[in-house]
Amino acid sequence: MITRRALVEFCDGLLESPGVHDYCPNGLQVEGCHEIETVVLGVTASLELIEAAVERGAHALLVHHGILWGREPTRITRSFRKRVKALLDSDVNLIAYHLPLDRHLEVGNGAAVAERLGLLEWSPFGLHKGITVGVKGEFQEATTIDDLVERCVSRLGSERPVVFPYGPGRIRRVGIVTGAADKDLPQALTAGLDCFVTGEVSEYVMHFCKEEGISFIGAGHHATERWGVQALGKRLTEQLGIEVEFVDVPNPV
C-alpha cells in the first residue's frame, strides 16, 4: 500500500512531467482515497473504463488520456458529469500522463511500440511543444513495408492500418510518434527516415508521401497508445509493490 501523494510523486519523477508544456494537467486530475493498493490502467478515462475500475475495487485509475484538456465544458453536465460523478462517488483517484508518457525512452508509448516492432537503439524524435515526443530507430536487417504493416497488426493490434507505401523498397530507419501525430511526418523526411508510424492520418498525408518518397503507416491512435501505461504499471508493481491491472476498452480509431 502507498499513499496517493507518493504514487503521483513517483510517476512525476520517473516521467519527468513537471514543467512539460502539455494540452492537459499531468498527474492527479481527480482526488480520491488517500491510500492506494490497487490500480487499474487504461488508455482513455471513458465512463466505461471508470466503471470497470470501480467494479474491480481499484483505488486509482491511471490513464494516458484523462478528462481535463482545457476544452471541457464550463458546466459539469452530460457525459462529463457522469465521469466526474462516477469517480467521486467511488472515491477513485484519476491520474493521467499525456506527453510525458509518450516521450519516455523506457516506459513511453513510442519506446514500447519500437520494442514491439523490433527496432533497435532508438533515440528521441519528433519535436513538439519544445520537447521530443517520439522515437526513431533502425531494424537490424531491412524489411518490407508489408512486413512492417503485418507487425503493426499482429503486435500492436492495429485493426485497419492506413498505409502509403511510397518509400524505399527496403525499410530500415523508422520514426514513431504515437496517437494523432501525422503533422510530424515532415520531420521524418528531414531525418532521412524510410517510414513514419503514428496513429491517425490526415488528408494531406498520401500526397506528401507520394511526392516526397517516404512510407507512412497510420496504425491507430488507440493501438499505438496501449503500451506505455502498461510499461509504467509494470514499474509500479516492481518498485512500489502495487497491484495493477490493464483494462482495454477497444477503439478502432
N, C-alpha and C positions, 0 to 999 in steps of 0.2 A: 504493500500500500504506500501511496505517495500523496503529498498534498497537491492541490491544483496549482498553486504557485510554483512548486518545484518542477512539476511536469512542464509547464509553459516555459520556465527558465531554461530547462534542459533543451527543449526544442528550439527556443530562440538562439541559444548558444551554438547548437550544432548547425543550424541552418543560417546563422549569422543574419537573422531577419531584421533586427533593429537598424533603422536608417535606410532600409531598402524602399525606394520610391515605387509604390505599387498602386493598383487600382482599388485596393481594399485594405482594411486593417488586418495585419497578420498577428497570429496568436489568439488570445481569448476574445471571442466575439459575443458569447452569451455565458454569463456566470451561472454555474450550478453548484453542486455539492462541494464541500471543502476537501474531502478525502477521496482519492481515486484508486481503484484496484483493477477495474476492467475498462477497456477502451474499445469501441467499435471504430473501424477505419472505413473510409469510403471516398468516392470522388467528389460528389456534389451533395450538399446538405438539403436534399429534397425532403418533402414531407414523408415519402415512402422510406427513405433511409433513416430519418429521425425516428419514425415509429418502429423500425427494425431495431434501432439501438435501445429504445425504451423496452421493447419486448424481451430483449436479451439482458436487461438489468444493467446496462452499461452506465458507468459514472461519467464518461466523456465520449463525445463523438469527434473524431479527428479527421478532417477532410482537406481536400485541395481547393474546392470551391465552397466558400461559406455563404452566408446570407446577407452580408453587408458589402456593398460595392460602391456606395456613393450615388447610386441611381435608384435605390429603393424608394417607395412612396413615403411622403412625409406623414402619412397616417398609417397606423398599424391595422390594416384591413385585409380582407380576402385571403389569398394564399400566403401572403407574408404574415398575417395574423396567425394562421394555422400553424406555421412553422415555429413562430415565437412561442405560441401557447403550448405546443407540444413539448418544447424544451423546458419551459418554466414550470409547467405542471409536473414534470417528471424529475426536475432538479438535475438535468443532464447538462454538463458543460459542452459548449460548442467551441472547438479550436480549429483554426483554419490557417493554412500556409499556401500562398499562391506562387509568386515569382521565386521566393526563396526555395521552394520545393521543386520548382522547375530546374533551377540552375545548379544545385549542389552536385559536385562531381563524384559523390559516393552514394547518396541516397536520393538524388534528384530524379525527376522524370526522364530527362534527357539521357543521363548516365544509365538508368535502368533499361531504357529502350535500346541504347547502344549495346549493352551487355547481352540482351536477349537476341539482338540481331547478329551478334557475333563480331562486332567491331572491336578493334584493339587500340590501346594507347590513346584514348580520347582526351580532348582538351577543350577549354572553353570556346564557345562560338555563339554568334547571334546577339549582337549589341542591341539593347533595348532599354530605354529609360536610363541610360548611362551605365548599365551593367550587362554582362553576358548572361543569357537565359537558356542556352542550349549547349550542345557539344558537337564536335566533329571528330571523326576517327577514320581508320583505314581497316580494310579486310586484309588478312594475311595473304590471301590469294584473291585476285579479282574475280567477281562473279557477274551474273547477268541481271538485267532488270527483272526478268521473270522470276529468277530465284529469290531476289530481294522481296518482291511482292509476295511470294509464297511464304517467306519468313514472317512478313507482317501479318498474314492471315493465320498461320499456324502458331506463332509465338506471341503475337500481341492480341490476337482475337479480332483483327480487323474484319468487318463484315462485308463492306463494299468499297475497297480502296479505289481511289481515283488515281489513275496512272497516266503520266505523259512521258513516254519513253524516247525522249529526243536527245539524250546524252550519248556518251561513248558506248560502244557495244559491250565493253568490259568495265565494270564499276568497281573501283577500289576506294575512292575517297567520298565519304558521305557526311552530310551535316544534318543534325536533328534539332528541331525546336518544337516541342510538343504543343498540342492544343490548336489555337487559331493563330498561326504564325506564317501564313503564306506570304505576308508582306516582307518577310526576311529572306525570301528567295534571291533577290539581287545580291545579298551578302554571300550567299553560297556560290554564286557565279564569280564574284570578286575574289573569293578564297580559292578558286580553282577546283571546286568540288565537282564530282561526277553526278551526284544525285542529292536532292534535298528531300527530307522526310519531315512531315508535320501532320497535323490532324485534319484541318479543314482546308477548303480550296475556294478561291475567288475566280471570277470570270476571266480576268486578265492572264491567269497563270498559263493556260495552254499556249497562247500566242507567244508569251515571253519565252517559254521553254523551247518551242519550235524554232523561234528566230535566234535564240542565243545558244542552242545546243547543249541543254542540260536536262537531266531527267528529274521527275517530281513524283512523289507518292503522297497522296492525302490519305493517311491510314486511319483516320477517325479521331476526333477530339477525345472522346471517352477512352477509346482503345489505347491511345498513346499516353494517357494520364492516369492509368490504373496502377502504375507500378511504383512510383515514388513513395506514395503513402504506405504501401506495403513494406518497402525497404526501411522507411522510418519506423514503422511499427515493430519490425524485427529488432531494431536498435533499442526500442523501449523495453522489449522483453529481455534482451541480453544484458543491458546496462542498468535497468531500473527494476526488473522483475515484474513488470506489469503484464497482465493477461490481455492480449489483443485478438481481435477477430475482424478480418476484412469481409465486408458485405458488399457484393457487387449488385448495383441496380443497373441493368443493361441499358445502353443508349446507343442507337445506330449512328448518331451524329459523330 
